[in-house]
C-alpha cells in the first residue's frame, strides 16, 4: 500500500499556503519538523500493520496443503510486500506461478492417464 497524501490535512495546508503566497514557502522550521514527523509516523503505522498481516499469512502458507489457497496467499503476500520490499514481492509472485504450473501439469497428466 502506498501512502496516499492527496487528501491529508498536511497537503491541504500546503495547498492553502501555495494559494495564499503563490508558492510553497515555509519560514518556520517547526512546520518542516512537523511535516517530516507526520510522514514518518504514518509510514511506520502503515508498514507495521502490514507486517502483522504478512506474518499471519506466511504462517497459514506454511501450514496449508491446498494448492489453490497457496496460490491466493502468494498473490496476497506479493501485493502486501510491494510497498516495502520488491524482492520479496517478486519471490511470492514467482512462487505462486510455480504452484500454478505444477498444478496444471498434474491435471494434464491425470487427464492423459
DANORZI-V712001 format. One record per pair of residues at least 12 apart in sequence whose C-alpha atoms are under 7 Angstrom apart, sorted by the first residue. I is the first residue (numbers start at 0). J is the second residue. D is the distance in whole Angstrom. If there is no record, write none. Layout:
{{I:J:D} {I:J:D}}
This chain:
{{0:79:7} {0:82:5} {1:82:6} {49:79:7} {53:76:6} {56:72:7} {60:72:7} {66:98:7} {70:95:5} {70:98:7} {70:99:7} {73:91:5} {73:92:6} {73:94:7} {73:95:5} {74:91:7} {74:92:6} {74:95:7} {76:88:7} {76:91:6} {77:89:7} {77:91:5} {77:92:6}}
